[in-house]
């Protein structure tokens, strides 16, 4: 299997315009796989792999380019420090055409295939026709809460081609997050905003990602500005107060909002979509669905906010932490992403527009298991006459605005 070196085109123009024949850079290697990602400048996202020195060289002629060992020897004679490089990438520019190859510095006869990381126009070619990639590229999504829900949703939207993100979360990654979060142990202690930013840029290096590692409840003016500037709000927070605050701003600025959550131990979950003129989060305030038990996934924060009383023993507090499986949260995240793409694509000509008349509910419910809230739901494999709702299936609900709603009645 041939080795491969990946390059980022936007970093090369400066080197081509420079008069020098060689310069040093860095490449990141996956040991034993013969795969390198080479950089002239430090990238926007911390690279993976093991760092090795890399030489960028220019051949003076096509004849010299066809004989890489001559190029290597000539450049090392001018700059002995180049001998430290593990690989050399050699270019020849003639008539506006760039020829490129890569060789092992110790064995110039060993060649590597050189590829460019796709440019923006080619990054989402397989999605064209299904969704309007160009339209999504111009959209901005505000995601508040970057735990097991918001982080995965952000990455999926980046995969779909959304071009602008505002990320809000004051938390850092802790050990108990690992089992459900997109991040791994190598990112423990990092701000979740930065983790998710890097994950987005890993899927779409051309995205614009703005991070706000703040508590939105203590930054009311900032939160209001972010809602006013966005095309879609995704509330993936774990507190009722923050959801009600976002709901109020969504109504004020006539935005579309998606509220996704899991219930106790991710037994199930639901997604609420708020549209201008339609029912809002507060319209459901009297519903059992929204005043029931919330997920508690962080003992420290639950103590700080009073969800777990200060007098509760450590043993009892740990027992109250209700952690569900990542696979149980995934269906809820997927529905949020599907509805988000639907809303962001609305008005464009694409295949998924056919779902506009079907995904028209205000509220969507999902059950993973039958334990507490869904104990009376039918089993997935036995539902005679379909008289009961069934686990592992989505259900949509339409409901009217509440005349008693103190949030949206004045709008």
N, C-alpha and C positions, 0 to 999 in steps of 0.2 A: 504494500500500500504506500503510495507516494505521500511525502510530507507536504504540509500546506502552511503558507504564511498569509495571514490576513492583514490588509492595510486599510487605513481610513483616508479616503481621497482628500478630504478637506485639509488634512495636515501636510499634504505633499506640495501644494502650490508654492509655499514659501521656499521650500528646498529647491524646486525647479527654477525659481527666479533668482536664487542666490548664485554667485559666481564660484563658490567653493565646490570642489569635486567630491568632497566627502564630509560626513558629519556622523556623530554618535547619537544613538537613540536607545530605546529599551524595548525588549520583547518579553512577553509572558508565555512560558512554555508549560504544556501539560506533559509531565515526565512519561516517557515510554510511548507517547502517541504521535510524536513528530508534528505537533500543531503549535504554531506561534501566532500571537497577535502583536504586531509591531507598532510602535508609536514614536513620533518625533516630539510630541508634546504630551504632557500628562493628560489623560482623558477625563471626561466629565464624571465617569463612574470608576471607582476603584477596581482595577483589573483583577482577574482570577489567574491562577497559575503561579509559576515560579519565575522571578525576574532574572533575565540574562541580558548582557550587553548586546547591542545590535548595531551594525554599521550600515549606513545609507550611502551608496556610492554612485557616481555618474561615469558612464563609459563615454569616451571622446569620439568613438566611431562605432559603426555597426560591426566591423571586424573585431574590435576590442570587446564589444558586448558579447560576441559569440565565443570569446575566450575568457571566461570569468577569472581564471587564475591570474591573468595579466592585470586585470583591473584591481584585484585584491592586492597583488604585490606592489603595484604602482602606488596605490593609496597608502599602504602600510609604510612604504619608504618615505612618503611625505609626512605621515602622522603615525608613528610607532604605537600610539595608544590604541589604534584600531585593532591591534593584534588581540586585545582583550575580548573582542566581540565573539560570540558563539556563531552567529549567522551574519551574512552580508546580503543586502538587497541591492541589486544593481539595476540602474535605469539607463535607457538611451532614448533621447527625444529627438525626433527628426520629422519635419513637415507636419508638426502638430500631433504626431502619433507617438505614444509612450509605449516603449517595450520594457518589460520588466522580468527579472528572474531572481531567485534567491539561492544561495549556496552555503554550505557548511564552511566556516573559516579554516578549520583544520583539514578538511578534505574537500576542496573546491569542486571536485568531480561529483559530489553529492548534491543534487539539485532539489529544490522545493518548488511546488506549484504556488504561484502568487495569485491571490484573489482579493477583490475589494469588498469591504462590507457594503451591502446594498445602499444606494442612495435613496432619498425619500420617495422618489417616484416609483421605485421598484419594491419597496418594503412590503406593501400590502396588495400586490398584484392578484393574489389568490382570493382576496375578499371582494374585488371589484365585481359589480353586478349584483352581489348579495346585499351589500350596503354601499352607500355613497361615501367612499373614503375621503374624497376631497372636502365634502361637507363636514365630516367628523373632525377632520384636521383643524378646522377653524373654530370648533366648539370648545368651550371651557366648562369643566366640571369641578364643582367644589365638593370635596369629601371630608366630612368631619367625623373623626374616629377612625383609627387605623389599626384596629385589632384584627381578630380573625375574620371579621366581615369586611371592613373598609379596605384593608390591605389587598385582599384577594380581588375585590371588586375593581380597585384601581388598576391592577396589573391586567385584568381581563379587558378593561376599557382601552388600555394602552395597546394591547394586541389588536383590538378592533380598529385602531387608527385615530382615536381621540388625541388631539394635539396640544391641549392646554389643561393643566391641572392646578388646583389650589388645594393643598393638603394641610389639615389642621389636627394636631394631637400633641399634648404636652408630655406624653408618657415616653419612657424608655423601655426597651425590650428586656424582659426579665425571664428567668428560667421557666416559670410556670406558663409563659406564653408560647414556648417553643412547640409544644405538641399540636397547636392549632394555627400558628402564624406561618407566613411565607418565609420568614427568616430562619436561619439556623444558629447554632451555638456560637459560630464565629462572629456573630453580630450582637452578642449579649452586651447590654449597656448602651447601645446606640439609640439615638432618638428615632422613634418610629417614623417620623416625617422624613428623615434622611434615608432610612432603610427603604421605604416605599418609593421615594424619589429615585434611588439607584435602581430599584427593580423596574420602574417604568422606563428609565433611560436604557436599561439593558434590553428592553423590547423595542423601544423606539428612541434612538439617540438624538432624534431631531425634535422631540417633544419639549414644550416649555413647562417646567414644573416649579411652582412657587411653594415654599414650605413655611409653615407658621407653627413652631413648637410652643404653643401657648394654650392656656385654658380659655376656651371661647366664652365661658361664663364670666370671666374677669376682663375680657377684651370686647366689650359690647360694640364699640364704634368700629373696630376692625372687622368683627363678625358681620356687622350690617353692611359694611363696604364690600366684603367678599360676596355676600349674597346678591347685592345689587349688581355686581359686575359679571356674575356667572350665568350660564345658560341652563344649568341643572344643579340642584342641590341633592346630595346623598347624605342622609343622616344615619351614620352607623355608630352612634354613641351608645353608652351603656347607662345613661341617666335620663329620667323623665324630664327634669328641668331643662336640660340642653335641647331635647326634642321639641318641647313647647316653645322655647325661644326661637329655634330655627323655623318652626311652623309659623310663628307670628311674622317673621321676616319674609318668609316665602309668600305669605298672603299680601304683605305690604308692597312687595316689589313685583307681584304677579309672576312668580317663577313656578317651575315645576319642581316638586320635591318627592324624593323616594325615601321612605322610612323602613328599614329592614331590621329585624331582630330575631333572636332565638329565645325560646322560653326555657324553663328549668332543665338543666343538663341536656339542652338541645333536643328535648323530646319532640319539639316541633318549632315552628316559627311562622312569621307572617311578614308581608310587605304591603305597605300603604302607599298609594300614589296620590299626591295632592296636585291638582291642576287649578289654574285660575278660574274662579267661578264655581268650582266644585266643592264637595265636602272636604274638610281639613282634619288634621290630627286631633284638634280639640273637639270636633263634632263627635268623635268617638269617646270622649272623656268618660262618659258613663258606662261604656261597654266593659264587660269583664275582660275582654281581650287586652285592653290597654291599662288596666289597673291591677292586673294579676302580678304574680311574682316575677321579678326581673332576674336576669342572669347575674350572679355574683362570681366574678372570676379572679378578683384581686383582693386578698384579705386586707392588705395595708390600706388601699384606697377605700375599701368598704368601711374600715374603722374610721378613717379620716372624715368621711362624709356622713357617718352616723348610721349607715345601713346595718352594720354590725355594731351593737352597743359596746362602749368602752369596757364595761364590766364583764363581757363575754370572755371565757377562758380561751387560751390558744387552741386547745383541743377542740372545743365547740366551734370556734371561729373557722378552723380548717374544715370541719365537717359541713359548714354552711357554704363553702366554696363549691359552686355547681358548674363543673367543667364538662362540657359535652365533647363528642368526637368531632374532629375536623370534617369527616365525611358526612356528619349530620348537619353541619352548617353549610356545606357546599351547595345543596339545593336552594337554600335561601339566597346565597350570594349569586347563584346563576340566574335566579328570577330577577333580582335587582339589576344585574347586567343586561339581561334581555329587555327589560322595560326601559332602562336607560338608553340603550341603542335605539329602541323604538321611538322614544321621545326626541332624541337628538337627530334622527333621520326623518322625522315627520316633515312632509311636504316635498321630499325628494323622490325621484324615480328609482326604486330599487326593489329587489325581490321581497324583502321583509315588510314592505308596505302592505302586503296582503294580510298581515296580521293586525293592522290597525283596527279592523272591525271585530276582531276576536279578542285581543287583549285590551278590552275596554272596561274592565272592572276597576273599582276603586281600591278594593282590598283583596289580598290573596292569602290563602292559608295552606299550610303544609304540616303533616304529622309524620315523624319518623317512627315513633313507637306508641304503644297504648299503655301509659302508666298512670298519669294523673289527669291532665287536661283532656286527653284523648282516650280515656279508658273505655268509653262506650263506642268508639269508632270501630268499624268492621275490619277484620283482618284483610290483608292485601289479597289473599288467595281464596277468600270465602265471603261473598257479599250477596246472598240470594235476593233477587229482585232489586238490587242496588238501592235498598231503602235507607241505608245509612252511609255517611261519608266513610271513606276507606283510607287507611294509612298509605303513605308513599304515593300520594296523588294530590295534585294542586286543585284547589277550589277557589273560585272567584265570587266576590260579593259586590253588589252595587248597593249604595245607601244614599239617602237624601241628606242635604245639609240640615243641621240642627238649628231650629229657630232660637234655641237657648244658648247657642255657642257664643261665648264672649269674645272669641278671636276673629271670626270671619263675618259676623252678622252686619258689621258696619261697612263691609266692603261689597 
